């Protein structure tokens, strides 16, 4: 399993990542349901802050 930096997730959620970074994050999301759950949790927090 690959590791994705929290900074990359934050850049993705704030729409400030490059196309390559978005592909990297999407690949990470496809690796496991746990990755998807982690992302969804962080996305929920992000949406409550904005």
N, C-alpha and C positions, 0 to 999 in steps of 0.2 A: 504494500500500500504506500502510495506517495504521501508526502506531507505538504500541505498548503499553508503558507504564511497567513496569519490573521490580517496582515496588511493587504494582502491580495484580495481577501474577501471584502475588506472595507473599501478598497478601490473599486471593486466590482459593484458593490451595492451603491456606491456614490457615482457610478458611471464614469470613473476616471481611470479605468484600466485600458491597456492596449488590446488589440485583437488577439495577439499571442497570449496575453495573460488571461483573457476570457476563455480561450480554448483550453488553457491549462486548468482553469477552474472547472470548466464543464467536464473535462476528462476526470478530474478528481471526484466530481459529483457522481459520475457514472460508475465509479469503482465500488461503491457500497451504499447501502441504505443508511448506515451510520453517518457517512459523510453528508448525505442528503439531510438527515435529521439535524446535524450540527449546523449546516448552512441555513436551514429553515428557522432554527432557533435564533441564530444571529440576525437573520433577515427580519424576524419579528421584533427583536429588540431595536434594530435600526429603524424600522418603520415607526416605532413608538417615540423615538427621539426626533424624528423629522416631521 
